[in-house]
Amino acid sequence: MASVEQVMKDALSLPSPLRALLAEKLVESLEFDVDDTVQTLWLNEAKRRRDEIRSGVVQPISGEEALAQVRRLLES
């Protein structure tokens, strides 16, 4: 069996698109322990935010504008 160092060397010698595909597949293969309570809380939060936008309570802004606002806050 090849060593981790050899596998890494071989992987790094691949063209960029193949390295990206390999990285994607490696990340997909990782098992994440997801706390069901936390997952339920995030799902409820996402639904609440969606409903606020749909009802007009909250007006969405673009990602660019959000980043600009954060930068202004950090600069002050």
Contacts in CASP RR format, 6 or more apart in sequence:
PFRMAT RR
TARGET T0000
AUTHOR 0000-0000-0000
METHOD contacts of the structure
MODEL  1
MASVEQVMKDALSLPSPLRALLAEKLVESLEFDVDDTVQTLWLNEAKRRR
DEIRSGVVQPISGEEALAQVRRLLES
2 10 0 8 1.000
11 19 0 8 1.000
11 22 0 8 1.000
12 19 0 8 1.000
14 22 0 8 1.000
49 58 0 8 1.000
52 58 0 8 1.000
53 59 0 8 1.000
53 60 0 8 1.000
61 69 0 8 1.000
END
